[in-house]
Amino acid sequence: MLQEKEFLDWLVAEKFELAFSHMYDVCPIGLIHYAEIPSWIWLNSGALMDFVAHYMGVPNIPSYSPRWLIPDKETAIFRELIDPNFPDIVEVAKKCPLVMVNSNELYELPRPTLAKVVNIGGIGIQIKDAKPLSKEFQQIVDAHEGIVVFSFGSVAPAHRMPEAWKKAFLEAFARFPKIGFIMKYEGTDLGDRLPPNVRLSKWIPQADLLGNPKTVALISHGGYNSLQEAITAGVPLVTVALFGDQPRNAKLAERHRFSINILKRDLNADTVTRALRKLTNDKR
């Protein structure tokens, strides 16, 4: 990107007054400084990241706030490709006027904070009554005593999961004939293997399904938005964390006792069955 002169010239010429930078990398901060954008906000789609907290002067307390180590190579790249005297991006980052995190102190881990760190958890979630379901989904809801929603989000399509996982989920689902399972599944390879209580769809109205009174659980990859949708709807989860922030999210939900986390290495029909039985029998 730093070698794209046309892009860099455009960034300067637009004279932006405000910029948002995602927390996963500090490279955008260098671009903001280069373009002389006067104000900017550090934004995250999940919780406050530890290296950002460190740069902001928020203590990371090892006893209850696990730390992530992020190497700093971006400054050297800017000095090589833009200007040998380019400032240390970490020092620029420390001057960030406002940090926004898509989280909420009520369900996050305890940690020190500052006034310029603002929680905006649930920013993409509308608090409203669930919409009526289409005929396709209403039929399976009406035919069963309860519903379990299955979604691994959009980044890791479920049809790409290992074959052993597919067999494990289908075998476990077949053990709950009174419960209907609605799976967000993009492939066509399960057609002749589906138990009668399982319905596949390439797209599902997840928020509306979670808001349905018959929904008893969400099986999820542990994405932060899915976590917040489940919290909003009051639906417990079974999480199978895949990568990124998902293991942390899954542990967070388990810590607050509204989720059961299954490690990838432990996933089989029996572990899925035990998790679902525990959730469906728990009357809390």
TIPA-849164 format. One line per field, with one value per residue (C-alpha): x, y, z; residue number from 1; residue in one letter. Coordinates in Angstrom, 3 decimals. Layout:
N
px <- X	...
py <- Y	...
pz <- Z	...
nr <- NUM	...
rest <- A	...
***
This chain:
284
px <- 0.000	2.838	4.149	0.815	1.641	-1.749	-3.510	-1.230	-1.746	-5.522	-5.426	-3.665	-5.758	-9.101	-8.215	-10.189	-11.122	-11.622	-10.309	-11.159	-8.368	-8.906	-6.907	-5.481	-2.624	-0.884	-0.153	-3.328	-2.044	1.001	-1.267	-3.361	-0.211	1.110	-2.170	-2.213	-5.743	-6.295	-8.350	-8.813	-10.449	-9.001	-11.834	-12.232	-14.998	-14.347	-12.844	-10.012	-6.757	-3.949	-1.295	-3.723	-4.406	-0.650	-0.187	-3.058	-1.506	-4.071	-2.330	-2.433	-2.633	-1.230	-3.145	-6.495	-5.821	-3.938	-1.485	-0.857	2.552	2.530	5.868	6.552	7.822	5.558	7.746	10.701	8.520	7.293	10.859	12.012	9.191	7.945	10.453	13.621	12.524	9.013	8.040	7.748	4.191	3.901	4.492	1.870	-0.536	-0.093	-1.563	-4.863	-7.653	-10.401	-10.667	-13.940	-14.437	-17.440	-17.777	-19.578	-18.108	-20.978	-19.792	-16.113	-13.185	-12.357	-9.574	-8.452	-9.569	-9.528	-12.183	-11.045	-11.742	-15.442	-17.468	-19.967	-20.951	-23.833	-23.427	-24.525	-27.411	-30.925	-32.908	-36.305	-38.853	-38.038	-39.645	-42.043	-40.133	-40.587	-42.562	-39.311	-38.134	-41.519	-42.323	-39.387	-40.107	-43.730	-42.739	-40.463	-40.538	-37.389	-34.919	-31.126	-29.476	-26.117	-23.898	-20.141	-20.405	-19.223	-15.427	-15.281	-18.062	-19.428	-19.250	-15.451	-15.267	-13.544	-15.639	-15.299	-16.955	-19.852	-20.481	-20.191	-22.741	-25.252	-24.963	-25.452	-28.408	-30.129	-30.147	-32.561	-35.586	-37.838	-35.484	-35.155	-31.710	-31.384	-27.882	-26.269	-24.542	-23.326	-22.602	-24.743	-22.821	-25.054	-28.320	-28.673	-27.268	-29.482	-31.550	-35.226	-34.900	-32.120	-32.666	-29.868	-29.861	-27.158	-28.567	-30.505	-32.252	-30.065	-31.328	-34.973	-34.334	-32.548	-35.481	-37.960	-39.249	-38.649	-34.913	-32.960	-29.342	-26.925	-23.997	-21.377	-17.727	-17.520	-17.524	-18.069	-21.165	-22.800	-21.906	-23.624	-26.674	-27.035	-26.680	-29.304	-31.734	-30.952	-29.963	-27.144	-24.368	-22.244	-19.008	-16.373	-13.726	-11.730	-9.165	-8.470	-10.359	-12.802	-11.021	-11.013	-14.679	-15.642	-13.818	-15.420	-18.915	-18.087	-16.774	-20.139	-21.888	-23.996	-21.921	-20.262	-16.988	-15.885	-12.229	-11.577	-9.525	-12.375	-15.213	-17.154	-20.757	-20.575	-19.135	-21.735	-24.487	-23.364	-23.201	-26.674	-28.187	-26.696	-28.041	-31.499	-31.883	-30.582	-33.604	-31.712
py <- 0.000	2.400	1.932	3.021	6.690	7.368	6.155	8.158	11.323	10.793	10.270	13.620	15.506	14.505	16.426	14.115	15.608	12.331	8.791	5.431	2.888	-0.773	-2.132	-5.213	-3.262	0.088	0.631	2.753	5.079	5.800	6.564	8.895	10.740	10.895	12.359	14.873	13.916	16.069	13.660	9.924	7.140	3.731	1.260	-2.458	-4.882	-6.719	-6.002	-3.619	-5.185	-5.320	-3.578	-0.701	-0.459	-0.323	2.492	4.437	4.183	1.695	-0.863	-4.516	-6.432	-9.945	-11.512	-11.028	-9.403	-11.746	-9.990	-10.289	-9.356	-7.434	-6.860	-3.394	-3.573	-0.970	2.038	0.552	-0.011	3.600	4.877	2.738	3.558	7.014	9.070	8.118	10.566	9.135	9.149	6.019	4.808	3.600	7.172	8.427	5.739	6.838	10.227	8.702	10.976	8.332	4.534	2.742	-0.949	-3.046	-4.419	-3.866	-3.688	-5.826	-8.953	-8.190	-9.169	-6.685	-4.277	-0.698	1.872	5.571	8.100	8.079	4.331	4.070	0.845	0.789	-2.876	-3.989	-1.102	-3.343	-4.961	-3.579	-4.060	-4.975	-7.744	-10.627	-10.399	-13.157	-15.994	-16.946	-20.106	-22.022	-21.480	-21.317	-24.859	-26.379	-24.209	-25.381	-29.028	-29.198	-28.501	-26.401	-24.965	-24.866	-22.390	-23.352	-20.689	-20.383	-16.894	-15.753	-15.895	-19.676	-21.273	-24.361	-26.539	-26.336	-27.908	-31.318	-34.305	-35.727	-32.599	-32.853	-36.454	-35.530	-32.719	-34.714	-37.751	-35.578	-33.718	-37.009	-37.826	-34.929	-35.751	-33.287	-30.391	-28.800	-27.715	-24.838	-24.738	-21.949	-24.173	-23.123	-26.545	-29.271	-32.341	-33.220	-33.627	-37.399	-37.607	-35.135	-36.336	-35.346	-32.676	-30.739	-27.960	-26.343	-22.823	-20.688	-17.710	-17.547	-14.649	-15.232	-12.394	-13.295	-16.979	-16.169	-13.973	-16.813	-18.173	-21.763	-21.245	-23.015	-22.644	-21.230	-23.321	-20.773	-20.246	-17.668	-14.530	-11.418	-10.281	-13.697	-13.592	-10.221	-11.326	-14.332	-12.116	-9.721	-12.584	-14.408	-17.596	-19.835	-21.026	-23.987	-22.521	-24.142	-21.424	-21.520	-18.676	-15.006	-13.606	-16.529	-18.654	-15.629	-14.908	-18.522	-18.556	-15.237	-16.626	-19.807	-17.732	-15.977	-19.368	-18.790	-20.998	-24.391	-24.375	-27.416	-27.394	-28.268	-31.306	-32.600	-32.175	-35.395	-36.568	-37.280	-33.895	-32.089	-34.261	-33.610	-29.865	-29.738	-31.899	-29.691	-26.524	-27.897	-29.301	-26.200	-24.201	-21.042
pz <- 0.000	0.794	-2.736	-4.252	-4.898	-6.479	-3.338	-1.027	-3.082	-2.982	0.789	1.250	-1.318	0.252	3.442	5.707	9.084	10.972	10.545	12.116	12.534	13.415	16.334	14.682	13.139	13.553	9.850	9.377	12.116	9.988	7.036	9.208	10.294	6.731	5.446	8.327	9.343	12.444	14.540	14.637	16.631	17.375	16.854	17.474	16.568	19.825	23.220	24.041	22.854	25.381	23.294	22.669	26.397	26.984	24.453	26.035	29.481	30.795	33.029	32.005	35.280	34.610	37.499	35.756	32.372	29.976	27.650	23.907	22.507	19.216	17.407	15.976	12.383	10.816	11.682	9.805	6.725	6.740	7.148	4.237	1.825	2.893	4.884	6.816	9.517	9.868	13.573	15.662	15.033	18.612	19.815	17.348	18.568	22.178	21.247	20.076	21.354	21.560	21.592	20.796	21.507	20.523	24.026	27.304	30.780	32.112	30.295	29.731	31.926	34.695	33.842	34.551	31.993	31.064	30.126	26.488	26.175	25.323	25.225	22.357	22.693	20.512	18.067	15.179	17.053	17.037	20.239	18.851	18.752	16.427	13.012	11.899	10.263	6.641	5.882	5.304	8.883	10.593	9.456	11.309	14.368	14.466	14.032	17.098	20.824	20.634	18.128	18.015	15.636	14.099	12.538	12.124	10.667	7.242	7.569	8.096	6.002	7.748	4.639	4.838	8.286	8.550	7.523	11.036	12.427	9.978	11.027	14.699	14.488	12.442	14.722	17.798	16.277	15.436	19.166	19.803	17.598	19.463	18.702	15.277	14.102	11.648	10.174	8.204	5.676	2.251	0.729	-0.840	0.329	3.298	1.421	1.683	5.225	7.033	9.985	9.591	12.309	10.533	7.994	5.971	4.575	2.958	4.838	8.090	9.894	12.939	15.128	14.453	15.124	18.388	19.362	18.833	22.160	21.028	20.479	23.212	22.059	19.500	18.247	17.242	16.350	19.117	16.993	19.096	17.209	17.613	21.295	21.682	19.686	21.988	25.068	23.710	23.047	26.293	24.439	25.763	23.467	22.549	21.192	18.996	18.744	15.505	15.471	16.186	19.163	19.219	21.881	24.182	23.450	24.091	27.429	28.348	27.705	29.618	32.521	32.737	32.597	29.502	27.207	27.007	25.100	23.092	22.074	18.445	19.409	21.597	19.112	18.522	18.667	22.396	23.427	21.316	22.800	26.379	25.788	24.247	26.983	29.653	28.024	27.272	30.807	32.594	33.759	34.788
nr <- 1	2	3	4	5	6	7	8	9	10	11	12	13	14	15	16	17	18	19	20	21	22	23	24	25	26	27	28	29	30	31	32	33	34	35	36	37	38	39	40	41	42	43	44	45	46	47	48	49	50	51	52	53	54	55	56	57	58	59	60	61	62	63	64	65	66	67	68	69	70	71	72	73	74	75	76	77	78	79	80	81	82	83	84	85	86	87	88	89	90	91	92	93	94	95	96	97	98	99	100	101	102	103	104	105	106	107	108	109	110	111	112	113	114	115	116	117	118	119	120	121	122	123	124	125	126	127	128	129	130	131	132	133	134	135	136	137	138	139	140	141	142	143	144	145	146	147	148	149	150	151	152	153	154	155	156	157	158	159	160	161	162	163	164	165	166	167	168	169	170	171	172	173	174	175	176	177	178	179	180	181	182	183	184	185	186	187	188	189	190	191	192	193	194	195	196	197	198	199	200	201	202	203	204	205	206	207	208	209	210	211	212	213	214	215	216	217	218	219	220	221	222	223	224	225	226	227	228	229	230	231	232	233	234	235	236	237	238	239	240	241	242	243	244	245	246	247	248	249	250	251	252	253	254	255	256	257	258	259	260	261	262	263	264	265	266	267	268	269	270	271	272	273	274	275	276	277	278	279	280	281	282	283	284
rest <- M	L	Q	E	K	E	F	L	D	W	L	V	A	E	K	F	E	L	A	F	S	H	M	Y	D	V	C	P	I	G	L	I	H	Y	A	E	I	P	S	W	I	W	L	N	S	G	A	L	M	D	F	V	A	H	Y	M	G	V	P	N	I	P	S	Y	S	P	R	W	L	I	P	D	K	E	T	A	I	F	R	E	L	I	D	P	N	F	P	D	I	V	E	V	A	K	K	C	P	L	V	M	V	N	S	N	E	L	Y	E	L	P	R	P	T	L	A	K	V	V	N	I	G	G	I	G	I	Q	I	K	D	A	K	P	L	S	K	E	F	Q	Q	I	V	D	A	H	E	G	I	V	V	F	S	F	G	S	V	A	P	A	H	R	M	P	E	A	W	K	K	A	F	L	E	A	F	A	R	F	P	K	I	G	F	I	M	K	Y	E	G	T	D	L	G	D	R	L	P	P	N	V	R	L	S	K	W	I	P	Q	A	D	L	L	G	N	P	K	T	V	A	L	I	S	H	G	G	Y	N	S	L	Q	E	A	I	T	A	G	V	P	L	V	T	V	A	L	F	G	D	Q	P	R	N	A	K	L	A	E	R	H	R	F	S	I	N	I	L	K	R	D	L	N	A	D	T	V	T	R	A	L	R	K	L	T	N	D	K	R
***
